[in-house]
Amino acid sequence: MGNLSDNSGASFLEDVIRNRRTNLNVYPDQSIDAEVIRSLCESIHWAPNHYRTWPWRVAVCTGESRGALGQVIAAALESSGEESARLEKTKTKFFRAPAVIIVGSVPGDDSLTQEENRDSVAAGIQNLLLLATAFGLASFWSTCPPVATQAVSQLAGFPANTHVTGLIYLGWPKKSVPAPDRPLLEPTFIEPTLSC
């Protein structure tokens, strides 16, 4: 039988999980070393993946490419009739962090595989967020507007019909974010029953 107190690795991981926060209060011009970003991206493909479809696609926006991301999304929003105030904000909002990681999920051959691919990519994003926390980075998982997902996918060089599952802001935190109160999650232990 394992004992949590006997395993410092488990204790460290539990601390990282509990300390991860959504935090966009970062230094926008304090760059992140390219090798750190590579390690974060590498962590994505260690997520569980049914039938080994390897659905993850990743692109990194730093420097002026953050503006290109904003322009692409703003153009897609404009074509869908979005009002101008949001368009102007969209063009510049990715400069709020020194790096934005675009994470995509390639389409599956059928609806079930498509869902499983997205689940795997979401699990991979959690790997990235946890590793970012371990590195001392702040992170913010944002979604891509549905009308812009194909344009962003094309900008990132992903295969056609790739779903953009996350736009992950990364940066060095200006301050920490307190843990919110969370409701108790009490598991149900299902007792085995005897069949007649």
GUVONU-993007 format. One record per residue: residue in three letters; x, y, z of N, C-alpha, C in turn. Coordinates in steps of 0.1 Angstrom, whole numbers, plus 5000, padded with zeros to 4 digits. Example, Ala and Ser with C-alpha at 12.3 -4.5 7.8 and 13.67 -1.06 7.14 Angstrom:
BEGIN
<"Ala" <5132 4943 5078> <5123 4955 5078> <5132 4967 5078>>
<"Ser" <5128 4978 5071> <5137 4989 5071> <5129 5000 5079>>
# end
This chain:
BEGIN
<"Met" <5008 4988 5000> <5000 5000 5000> <5009 5012 5000>>
<"Gly" <5006 5022 4991> <5013 5034 4991> <5009 5044 5002>>
<"Asn" <5018 5053 5005> <5015 5063 5016> <5019 5076 5010>>
<"Leu" <5010 5086 5010> <5014 5099 5004> <5026 5105 5011>>
<"Ser" <5027 5104 5024> <5038 5110 5031> <5051 5104 5028>>
<"Asp" <5051 5092 5022> <5064 5085 5018> <5069 5090 5004>>
<"Asn" <5061 5098 4997> <5065 5101 4983> <5066 5116 4981>>
<"Ser" <5078 5121 4981> <5080 5136 4980> <5076 5140 4966>>
<"Gly" <5078 5131 4956> <5074 5135 4942> <5059 5137 4941>>
<"Ala" <5051 5128 4948> <5036 5130 4948> <5033 5143 4955>>
<"Ser" <5039 5146 4966> <5037 5158 4974> <5040 5170 4965>>
<"Phe" <5051 5170 4958> <5054 5182 4950> <5044 5183 4939>>
<"Leu" <5040 5172 4932> <5030 5173 4922> <5016 5179 4927>>
<"Glu" <5013 5174 4939> <5000 5179 4945> <5001 5194 4948>>
<"Asp" <5013 5198 4952> <5014 5213 4954> <5013 5221 4941>>
<"Val" <5019 5216 4931> <5018 5222 4918> <5004 5223 4913>>
<"Ile" <4997 5212 4914> <4983 5211 4910> <4975 5222 4918>>
<"Arg" <4977 5222 4931> <4969 5231 4939> <4973 5246 4938>>
<"Asn" <4985 5248 4933> <4990 5262 4932> <4988 5268 4918>>
<"Arg" <4984 5260 4908> <4982 5265 4895> <4970 5274 4895>>
<"Arg" <4972 5286 4889> <4961 5296 4889> <4960 5302 4875>>
<"Thr" <4948 5306 4871> <4947 5314 4859> <4951 5328 4863>>
<"Asn" <4961 5333 4856> <4967 5346 4860> <4973 5353 4847>>
<"Leu" <4967 5364 4844> <4972 5372 4833> <4979 5385 4837>>
<"Asn" <4981 5386 4850> <4988 5397 4856> <5003 5395 4855>>
<"Val" <5009 5396 4843> <5023 5393 4840> <5030 5405 4834>>
<"Tyr" <5043 5403 4834> <5052 5414 4827> <5052 5411 4812>>
<"Pro" <5046 5420 4804> <5044 5416 4790> <5057 5417 4782>>
<"Asp" <5067 5423 4787> <5080 5425 4780> <5091 5417 4785>>
<"Gln" <5089 5409 4796> <5099 5400 4802> <5098 5387 4795>>
<"Ser" <5108 5384 4786> <5107 5372 4777> <5109 5359 4785>>
<"Ile" <5105 5349 4778> <5106 5335 4784> <5117 5328 4775>>
<"Asp" <5126 5322 4781> <5137 5314 4773> <5130 5304 4764>>
<"Ala" <5136 5304 4752> <5130 5295 4741> <5130 5280 4746>>
<"Glu" <5140 5276 4754> <5141 5262 4758> <5130 5259 4768>>
<"Val" <5126 5269 4776> <5115 5267 4785> <5102 5265 4777>>
<"Ile" <5100 5273 4767> <5088 5272 4759> <5088 5258 4752>>
<"Arg" <5100 5254 4747> <5100 5241 4741> <5097 5230 4750>>
<"Ser" <5101 5231 4763> <5098 5221 4773> <5083 5221 4776>>
<"Leu" <5077 5233 4777> <5063 5234 4779> <5055 5227 4768>>
<"Cys" <5059 5230 4755> <5052 5224 4744> <5054 5209 4743>>
<"Glu" <5066 5205 4747> <5069 5190 4747> <5060 5183 4757>>
<"Ser" <5056 5189 4768> <5048 5183 4778> <5034 5179 4773>>
<"Ile" <5030 5187 4763> <5016 5184 4758> <5015 5170 4752>>
<"His" <5025 5165 4745> <5022 5152 4738> <5025 5140 4747>>
<"Trp" <5026 5143 4761> <5027 5132 4770> <5013 5129 4776>>
<"Ala" <5003 5136 4771> <4990 5133 4776> <4984 5120 4771>>
<"Pro" <4975 5114 4778> <4968 5102 4772> <4963 5104 4759>>
<"Asn" <4964 5094 4750> <4959 5095 4736> <4954 5082 4731>>
<"His" <4940 5081 4730> <4934 5069 4726> <4938 5065 4711>>
<"Tyr" <4942 5053 4709> <4946 5048 4696> <4958 5056 4690>>
<"Arg" <4965 5063 4698> <4978 5070 4693> <4976 5078 4680>>
<"Thr" <4966 5086 4680> <4963 5095 4668> <4972 5107 4668>>
<"Trp" <4980 5110 4679> <4989 5121 4680> <4982 5134 4675>>
<"Pro" <4971 5139 4681> <4963 5149 4676> <4969 5163 4679>>
<"Trp" <4979 5165 4687> <4983 5178 4691> <4991 5186 4680>>
<"Arg" <4987 5198 4679> <4995 5208 4671> <4997 5220 4679>>
<"Val" <5010 5226 4678> <5014 5237 4686> <5021 5247 4678>>
<"Ala" <5018 5260 4680> <5025 5271 4674> <5028 5281 4685>>
<"Val" <5039 5289 4684> <5042 5298 4694> <5043 5312 4688>>
<"Cys" <5036 5322 4695> <5036 5336 4691> <5044 5344 4702>>
<"Thr" <5054 5350 4697> <5062 5360 4705> <5064 5372 4697>>
<"Gly" <5069 5383 4702> <5072 5394 4695> <5061 5399 4686>>
<"Glu" <5063 5403 4674> <5053 5409 4666> <5043 5398 4661>>
<"Ser" <5046 5386 4662> <5036 5375 4657> <5024 5375 4667>>
<"Arg" <5025 5381 4679> <5013 5382 4687> <5003 5392 4681>>
<"Gly" <5009 5402 4674> <5000 5412 4667> <4993 5405 4655>>
<"Ala" <5001 5397 4648> <4995 5390 4637> <4983 5381 4641>>
<"Leu" <4985 5374 4653> <4974 5366 4658> <4961 5375 4661>>
<"Gly" <4964 5386 4667> <4953 5395 4670> <4946 5400 4658>>
<"Gln" <4954 5403 4647> <4948 5408 4635> <4939 5398 4628>>
<"Val" <4944 5385 4628> <4937 5374 4622> <4923 5372 4629>>
<"Ile" <4924 5372 4642> <4911 5370 4649> <4902 5382 4647>>
<"Ala" <4907 5394 4648> <4899 5406 4646> <4892 5406 4632>>
<"Ala" <4900 5402 4622> <4894 5401 4608> <4883 5391 4607>>
<"Ala" <4884 5380 4614> <4874 5370 4614> <4861 5375 4622>>
<"Leu" <4864 5382 4633> <4852 5387 4640> <4845 5398 4632>>
<"Glu" <4853 5406 4625> <4847 5417 4617> <4838 5411 4606>>
<"Ser" <4843 5401 4600> <4835 5395 4589> <4822 5388 4594>>
<"Ser" <4822 5385 4608> <4809 5380 4614> <4800 5391 4619>>
<"Gly" <4804 5403 4618> <4796 5415 4622> <4798 5420 4636>>
<"Glu" <4810 5416 4642> <4813 5421 4655> <4815 5436 4655>>
<"Glu" <4811 5442 4667> <4812 5457 4668> <4827 5461 4669>>
<"Ser" <4830 5474 4665> <4843 5479 4664> <4851 5479 4677>>
<"Ala" <4845 5482 4688> <4852 5483 4701> <4859 5470 4704>>
<"Arg" <4852 5459 4702> <4859 5446 4705> <4870 5443 4695>>
<"Leu" <4868 5448 4683> <4878 5445 4672> <4891 5452 4676>>
<"Glu" <4891 5464 4680> <4903 5471 4684> <4910 5465 4696>>
<"Lys" <4903 5460 4706> <4908 5454 4717> <4915 5441 4713>>
<"Thr" <4908 5433 4704> <4914 5420 4699> <4927 5422 4692>>
<"Lys" <4929 5433 4685> <4941 5435 4677> <4953 5436 4686>>
<"Thr" <4952 5440 4698> <4963 5443 4707> <4964 5434 4719>>
<"Lys" <4953 5426 4722> <4953 5419 4735> <4963 5409 4737>>
<"Phe" <4969 5403 4726> <4979 5393 4728> <4992 5398 4732>>
<"Phe" <4994 5411 4732> <5006 5417 4737> <5006 5418 4752>>
<"Arg" <4996 5413 4759> <4995 5414 4773> <5005 5404 4780>>
<"Ala" <5010 5394 4772> <5019 5384 4777> <5031 5383 4767>>
<"Pro" <5043 5379 4771> <5054 5377 4762> <5053 5366 4752>>
<"Ala" <5044 5356 4756> <5043 5344 4747> <5028 5340 4747>>
<"Val" <5023 5336 4735> <5010 5330 4734> <5012 5317 4727>>
<"Ile" <5008 5306 4732> <5009 5292 4726> <4995 5289 4720>>
<"Ile" <4995 5286 4707> <4983 5282 4700> <4983 5266 4700>>
<"Val" <4973 5260 4706> <4972 5246 4707> <4960 5241 4699>>
<"Gly" <4963 5232 4690> <4952 5227 4681> <4950 5212 4682>>
<"Ser" <4938 5208 4678> <4935 5193 4678> <4931 5190 4664>>
<"Val" <4938 5180 4658> <4935 5177 4644> <4922 5169 4643>>
<"Pro" <4915 5170 4632> <4902 5163 4631> <4904 5148 4631>>
<"Gly" <4894 5141 4635> <4894 5127 4635> <4886 5122 4623>>
<"Asp" <4887 5109 4621> <4880 5102 4609> <4865 5101 4612>>
<"Asp" <4861 5102 4625> <4847 5101 4628> <4845 5110 4640>>
<"Ser" <4832 5112 4644> <4829 5121 4655> <4835 5116 4669>>
<"Leu" <4835 5103 4671> <4841 5098 4683> <4856 5101 4684>>
<"Thr" <4863 5098 4673> <4878 5101 4673> <4880 5116 4675>>
<"Gln" <4872 5124 4669> <4873 5139 4670> <4872 5143 4685>>
<"Glu" <4862 5138 4692> <4860 5141 4706> <4872 5136 4714>>
<"Glu" <4877 5124 4711> <4888 5118 4719> <4900 5126 4716>>
<"Asn" <4902 5131 4704> <4914 5140 4701> <4913 5152 4709>>
<"Arg" <4902 5159 4710> <4901 5171 4717> <4903 5169 4732>>
<"Asp" <4898 5158 4737> <4900 5154 4751> <4915 5153 4754>>
<"Ser" <4922 5146 4745> <4936 5144 4747> <4944 5157 4746>>
<"Val" <4940 5166 4737> <4946 5179 4736> <4944 5187 4749>>
<"Ala" <4931 5187 4754> <4928 5194 4766> <4937 5189 4778>>
<"Ala" <4939 5175 4778> <4948 5170 4789> <4962 5175 4787>>
<"Gly" <4966 5176 4774> <4979 5181 4771> <4981 5195 4775>>
<"Ile" <4971 5203 4774> <4971 5217 4778> <4973 5218 4793>>
<"Gln" <4966 5209 4801> <4968 5208 4815> <4982 5205 4819>>
<"Asn" <4989 5196 4811> <5003 5193 4813> <5011 5206 4812>>
<"Leu" <5008 5213 4802> <5016 5226 4799> <5014 5236 4811>>
<"Leu" <5001 5237 4815> <4998 5247 4826> <5005 5243 4839>>
<"Leu" <5005 5230 4842> <5012 5225 4854> <5027 5227 4853>>
<"Leu" <5033 5224 4842> <5047 5226 4841> <5051 5241 4841>>
<"Ala" <5042 5249 4835> <5045 5263 4836> <5045 5268 4850>>
<"Thr" <5036 5263 4858> <5035 5266 4873> <5048 5262 4879>>
<"Ala" <5053 5250 4876> <5065 5244 4882> <5077 5253 4878>>
<"Phe" <5077 5259 4866> <5087 5268 4862> <5086 5282 4869>>
<"Gly" <5075 5285 4875> <5073 5298 4881> <5066 5308 4872>>
<"Leu" <5060 5303 4861> <5053 5311 4852> <5038 5312 4855>>
<"Ala" <5032 5323 4851> <5018 5325 4852> <5012 5321 4838>>
<"Ser" <5000 5316 4838> <4994 5311 4826> <4979 5315 4826>>
<"Phe" <4974 5316 4814> <4959 5319 4812> <4955 5311 4799>>
<"Trp" <4945 5302 4801> <4940 5294 4790> <4928 5302 4785>>
<"Ser" <4929 5307 4773> <4918 5314 4766> <4913 5305 4754>>
<"Thr" <4901 5307 4751> <4895 5300 4739> <4896 5309 4727>>
<"Cys" <4895 5303 4716> <4895 5310 4703> <4881 5312 4699>>
<"Pro" <4877 5324 4694> <4863 5326 4689> <4860 5316 4678>>
<"Pro" <4849 5309 4679> <4846 5298 4668> <4848 5304 4654>>
<"Val" <4844 5316 4652> <4845 5321 4638> <4859 5323 4633>>
<"Ala" <4868 5323 4643> <4883 5326 4639> <4891 5313 4640>>
<"Thr" <4885 5302 4643> <4894 5290 4645> <4901 5285 4633>>
<"Gln" <4895 5286 4621> <4901 5282 4609> <4912 5292 4605>>
<"Ala" <4910 5305 4607> <4920 5315 4603> <4932 5314 4612>>
<"Val" <4930 5311 4625> <4941 5310 4635> <4948 5297 4631>>
<"Ser" <4941 5286 4628> <4947 5273 4624> <4956 5275 4612>>
<"Gln" <4951 5283 4603> <4959 5285 4590> <4972 5294 4594>>
<"Leu" <4970 5304 4602> <4982 5312 4606> <4992 5303 4613>>
<"Ala" <4988 5294 4621> <4997 5285 4628> <5003 5274 4619>>
<"Gly" <4998 5272 4607> <5003 5262 4598> <4998 5248 4602>>
<"Phe" <4986 5248 4608> <4980 5235 4612> <4973 5229 4600>>
<"Pro" <4971 5216 4599> <4963 5209 4589> <4949 5215 4588>>
<"Ala" <4942 5214 4577> <4929 5220 4575> <4919 5213 4585>>
<"Asn" <4910 5221 4590> <4900 5217 4599> <4905 5214 4613>>
<"Thr" <4917 5218 4616> <4922 5216 4630> <4914 5226 4639>>
<"His" <4910 5220 4650> <4902 5228 4660> <4912 5235 4669>>
<"Val" <4911 5248 4671> <4920 5256 4680> <4914 5254 4694>>
<"Thr" <4920 5246 4702> <4915 5242 4715> <4919 5252 4726>>
<"Gly" <4930 5259 4724> <4935 5269 4734> <4944 5279 4729>>
<"Leu" <4943 5291 4734> <4953 5301 4732> <4959 5304 4746>>
<"Ile" <4971 5300 4749> <4976 5300 4762> <4986 5311 4764>>
<"Tyr" <4982 5321 4772> <4991 5332 4775> <5001 5327 4786>>
<"Leu" <5014 5331 4784> <5024 5327 4794> <5033 5340 4797>>
<"Gly" <5036 5341 4810> <5045 5352 4814> <5049 5351 4828>>
<"Trp" <5059 5359 4832> <5064 5359 4846> <5054 5368 4854>>
<"Pro" <5049 5362 4865> <5038 5369 4872> <5043 5382 4879>>
<"Lys" <5034 5392 4879> <5036 5404 4887> <5032 5401 4902>>
<"Lys" <5022 5393 4903> <5017 5390 4917> <5010 5376 4916>>
<"Ser" <5009 5370 4927> <5002 5357 4928> <4987 5360 4929>>
<"Val" <4979 5349 4925> <4965 5350 4926> <4960 5340 4937>>
<"Pro" <4952 5345 4946> <4947 5336 4957> <4938 5325 4952>>
<"Ala" <4939 5314 4959> <4930 5302 4955> <4916 5306 4958>>
<"Pro" <4907 5303 4949> <4893 5305 4951> <4887 5294 4960>>
<"Asp" <4876 5297 4967> <4870 5286 4974> <4864 5276 4964>>
<"Arg" <4866 5264 4967> <4861 5253 4958> <4851 5244 4966>>
<"Pro" <4840 5240 4959> <4831 5231 4966> <4838 5218 4968>>
<"Leu" <4835 5211 4979> <4840 5198 4982> <4836 5188 4971>>
<"Leu" <4846 5181 4966> <4843 5170 4957> <4844 5157 4964>>
<"Glu" <4833 5151 4967> <4833 5139 4975> <4831 5127 4965>>
<"Pro" <4840 5118 4963> <4838 5107 4954> <4828 5097 4960>>
<"Thr" <4821 5091 4950> <4812 5080 4954> <4819 5067 4952>>
<"Phe" <4821 5059 4962> <4827 5046 4961> <4816 5036 4959>>
<"Ile" <4816 5030 4947> <4806 5020 4943> <4809 5006 4949>>
<"Glu" <4801 5001 4957> <4803 4988 4963> <4800 4977 4953>>
<"Pro" <4808 4967 4953> <4805 4955 4944> <4792 4948 4949>>
<"Thr" <4785 4943 4940> <4773 4935 4944> <4774 4921 4939>>
<"Leu" <4768 4912 4946> <4768 4898 4941> <4757 4895 4932>>
<"Ser" <4760 4888 4921> <4749 4885 4912> <4742 4872 4916>>
<"Cys" <4730 4870 4913> <4723 4858 4916> <4726 4846 4907>>
# end
